[in-house]
Amino acid sequence: MHTIMVIGGGFVLLGAFALASRFGNFSLASAALWFIPVWFAASVYNLYVGVRTAGYTVAEETPILFVVFGVPAAVALFLWWRFSAA
C-alpha cells in the first residue's frame, strides 16, 4: 500500500510541475524533464527511509525503487515526447 501511495505522490508532484509550467515561462515538455531528477531524488530518499526505519535491506528495496521511480518517470517521458517541439 505504501508503494502505491508513493507512486501517487509522484503523480501529484508531476501535476505540480505541469501546473507550474502553465503559470511559468517554460513548456510542459521542459517541466517533465525537470521532474525526473527531482523525482529520482525523492525515490532514493524513499529507499533510504525504507532501509533506515523499516529495516529492509538495500537489496530488498532496490526493486521497489525501480517501480516507484519508473512509473511516474515513464509518464513524464511520455509527456516530454508528446509536447516537445518536433
MARKOL-958657 format. One record per residue: x, y, z of N, C-alpha, C in turn; residue number from 1. Coordinates in steps of 0.02 Angstrom, whole numbers. Layout:
N
+--------+--------+--------+--------+--------+--------+--------+--------+--------+-----+
|    n_x |    n_y |    n_z |   ca_x |   ca_y |   ca_z |    c_x |    c_y |    c_z | pos |
+--------+--------+--------+--------+--------+--------+--------+--------+--------+-----+
|      X |      Y |      Z |      X |      Y |      Z |      X |      Y |      Z | NUM |
...
+--------+--------+--------+--------+--------+--------+--------+--------+--------+-----+
This chain:
86
+--------+--------+--------+--------+--------+--------+--------+--------+--------+-----+
|    n_x |    n_y |    n_z |   ca_x |   ca_y |   ca_z |    c_x |    c_y |    c_z | pos |
+--------+--------+--------+--------+--------+--------+--------+--------+--------+-----+
|     41 |    -59 |      0 |      0 |      0 |      0 |     44 |     63 |      0 |   1 |
|     99 |     60 |     36 |    144 |    117 |     39 |    171 |    134 |    -30 |   2 |
|    188 |     83 |    -68 |    216 |     93 |   -135 |    166 |    130 |   -179 |   3 |
|    103 |    111 |   -176 |     51 |    144 |   -216 |     43 |    216 |   -195 |   4 |
|     47 |    230 |   -131 |     42 |    299 |   -107 |    101 |    341 |   -130 |   5 |
|    160 |    312 |   -130 |    219 |    349 |   -152 |    215 |    363 |   -227 |   6 |
|    193 |    314 |   -266 |    184 |    325 |   -338 |    132 |    379 |   -349 |   7 |
|     78 |    377 |   -311 |     27 |    430 |   -315 |     56 |    498 |   -298 |   8 |
|    101 |    500 |   -250 |    136 |    562 |   -234 |    178 |    586 |   -292 |   9 |
|    207 |    540 |   -329 |    245 |    558 |   -388 |    201 |    590 |   -441 |  10 |
|    140 |    563 |   -450 |     94 |    593 |   -498 |     71 |    662 |   -475 |  11 |
|     62 |    670 |   -410 |     44 |    736 |   -383 |    101 |    786 |   -396 |  12 |
|    162 |    764 |   -385 |    220 |    808 |   -398 |    226 |    824 |   -473 |  13 |
|    213 |    775 |   -515 |    214 |    787 |   -587 |    160 |    837 |   -606 |  14 |
|    102 |    831 |   -575 |     49 |    880 |   -586 |     68 |    950 |   -564 |  15 |
|    105 |    954 |   -508 |    129 |   1019 |   -485 |    178 |   1049 |   -535 |  16 |
|    221 |   1008 |   -563 |    268 |   1033 |   -614 |    229 |   1055 |   -676 |  17 |
|    178 |   1018 |   -695 |    138 |   1037 |   -753 |    101 |   1102 |   -740 |  18 |
|     75 |   1110 |   -680 |     41 |   1172 |   -661 |     90 |   1231 |   -661 |  19 |
|    149 |   1219 |   -636 |    200 |   1271 |   -636 |    218 |   1292 |   -707 |  20 |
|    219 |   1244 |   -753 |    235 |   1262 |   -822 |    180 |   1304 |   -853 |  21 |
|    119 |   1293 |   -831 |     63 |   1332 |   -857 |     69 |   1405 |   -836 |  22 |
|     91 |   1417 |   -775 |     96 |   1485 |   -750 |    166 |   1515 |   -758 |  23 |
|    215 |   1472 |   -771 |    283 |   1496 |   -780 |    299 |   1510 |   -853 |  24 |
|    360 |   1524 |   -865 |    382 |   1541 |   -933 |    421 |   1483 |   -963 |  25 |
|    393 |   1423 |   -959 |    426 |   1364 |   -988 |    372 |   1314 |  -1009 |  26 |
|    392 |   1267 |  -1051 |    344 |   1221 |  -1080 |    331 |   1161 |  -1035 |  27 |
|    278 |   1126 |  -1051 |    263 |   1064 |  -1015 |    317 |   1012 |  -1026 |  28 |
|    346 |   1012 |  -1086 |    400 |    964 |  -1100 |    460 |    976 |  -1056 |  29 |
|    479 |   1039 |  -1047 |    537 |   1052 |  -1003 |    519 |   1039 |   -930 |  30 |
|    457 |   1052 |   -910 |    437 |   1037 |   -842 |    440 |    962 |   -828 |  31 |
|    421 |    922 |   -878 |    425 |    849 |   -870 |    497 |    826 |   -863 |  32 |
|    543 |    858 |   -900 |    614 |    840 |   -893 |    642 |    862 |   -826 |  33 |
|    621 |    919 |   -800 |    644 |    941 |   -735 |    616 |    897 |   -679 |  34 |
|    558 |    868 |   -691 |    527 |    824 |   -641 |    569 |    762 |   -628 |  35 |
|    600 |    735 |   -680 |    634 |    670 |   -674 |    689 |    670 |   -622 |  36 |
|    738 |    717 |   -622 |    789 |    713 |   -569 |    762 |    728 |   -499 |  37 |
|    711 |    771 |   -495 |    681 |    784 |   -430 |    647 |    722 |   -404 |  38 |
|    611 |    687 |   -448 |    577 |    626 |   -427 |    627 |    571 |   -411 |  39 |
|    682 |    568 |   -447 |    733 |    519 |   -431 |    760 |    530 |   -361 |  40 |
|    773 |    592 |   -344 |    798 |    608 |   -276 |    746 |    588 |   -223 |  41 |
|    683 |    602 |   -237 |    630 |    583 |   -189 |    624 |    507 |   -184 |  42 |
|    633 |    472 |   -239 |    630 |    398 |   -238 |    688 |    368 |   -200 |  43 |
|    747 |    397 |   -208 |    805 |    373 |   -170 |    795 |    387 |    -96 |  44 |
|    765 |    444 |    -80 |    750 |    458 |    -10 |    700 |    407 |     18 |  45 |
|    652 |    387 |    -22 |    605 |    335 |     -1 |    642 |    269 |     12 |  46 |
|    691 |    253 |    -30 |    732 |    193 |    -18 |    770 |    200 |     48 |  47 |
|    799 |    259 |     60 |    836 |    272 |    122 |    791 |    262 |    183 |  48 |
|    731 |    288 |    180 |    684 |    281 |    236 |    666 |    208 |    246 |  49 |
|    656 |    172 |    192 |    640 |    101 |    198 |    696 |     61 |    229 |  50 |
|    758 |     79 |    213 |    815 |     44 |    241 |    827 |     64 |    314 |  51 |
|    823 |    129 |    328 |    839 |    153 |    395 |    785 |    137 |    446 |  52 |
|    722 |    150 |    429 |    670 |    145 |    480 |    630 |     80 |    477 |  53 |
|    619 |     55 |    417 |    578 |     -6 |    411 |    619 |    -69 |    417 |  54 |
|    685 |    -63 |    413 |    728 |   -121 |    424 |    739 |   -164 |    363 |  55 |
|    720 |   -141 |    304 |    733 |   -179 |    243 |    806 |   -171 |    223 |  56 |
|    830 |   -218 |    183 |    897 |   -212 |    157 |    895 |   -173 |     91 |  57 |
|    953 |   -149 |     69 |    955 |   -114 |      6 |    934 |   -160 |    -51 |  58 |
|    953 |   -223 |    -47 |    934 |   -271 |    -99 |    859 |   -281 |   -101 |  59 |
|    826 |   -278 |    -44 |    753 |   -284 |    -43 |    718 |   -221 |    -68 |  60 |
|    747 |   -164 |    -57 |    716 |   -100 |    -76 |    731 |    -79 |   -148 |  61 |
|    784 |   -104 |   -177 |    802 |    -82 |   -245 |    749 |    -97 |   -297 |  62 |
|    718 |   -156 |   -299 |    664 |   -166 |   -348 |    605 |   -119 |   -336 |  63 |
|    591 |   -102 |   -274 |    538 |    -54 |   -260 |    557 |     15 |   -285 |  64 |
|    621 |     32 |   -279 |    645 |     96 |   -306 |    632 |    100 |   -381 |  65 |
|    646 |     47 |   -417 |    635 |     47 |   -489 |    562 |     58 |   -507 |  66 |
|    517 |     27 |   -469 |    445 |     36 |   -482 |    423 |    106 |   -463 |  67 |
|    442 |    127 |   -403 |    421 |    193 |   -378 |    447 |    248 |   -423 |  68 |
|    509 |    244 |   -445 |    536 |    294 |   -489 |    510 |    286 |   -561 |  69 |
|    507 |    224 |   -583 |    494 |    211 |   -654 |    425 |    230 |   -678 |  70 |
|    374 |    218 |   -640 |    306 |    231 |   -664 |    294 |    305 |   -676 |  71 |
|    304 |    350 |   -627 |    295 |    421 |   -642 |    346 |    449 |   -692 |  72 |
|    407 |    423 |   -691 |    458 |    446 |   -739 |    438 |    426 |   -810 |  73 |
|    409 |    368 |   -819 |    387 |    347 |   -886 |    331 |    393 |   -911 |  74 |
|    286 |    413 |   -868 |    233 |    460 |   -887 |    264 |    528 |   -904 |  75 |
|    313 |    549 |   -865 |    346 |    613 |   -879 |    383 |    610 |   -946 |  76 |
|    415 |    555 |   -961 |    449 |    548 |  -1026 |    399 |    547 |  -1083 |  77 |
|    341 |    517 |  -1072 |    289 |    519 |  -1123 |    265 |    591 |  -1134 |  78 |
|    255 |    628 |  -1080 |    235 |    698 |  -1087 |    288 |    739 |  -1124 |  79 |
|    351 |    727 |  -1107 |    405 |    761 |  -1141 |    403 |    745 |  -1216 |  80 |
|    396 |    682 |  -1233 |    394 |    661 |  -1302 |    334 |    691 |  -1339 |  81 |
|    278 |    692 |  -1306 |    215 |    715 |  -1337 |    215 |    791 |  -1348 |  82 |
|    243 |    829 |  -1301 |    238 |    901 |  -1303 |    303 |    937 |  -1323 |  83 |
|    355 |    900 |  -1338 |    417 |    933 |  -1360 |    410 |    955 |  -1432 |  84 |
|    446 |   1007 |  -1449 |    444 |   1033 |  -1517 |    475 |    983 |  -1565 |  85 |
|    444 |    974 |  -1621 |    469 |    925 |  -1670 |    529 |    951 |  -1708 |  86 |
+--------+--------+--------+--------+--------+--------+--------+--------+--------+-----+
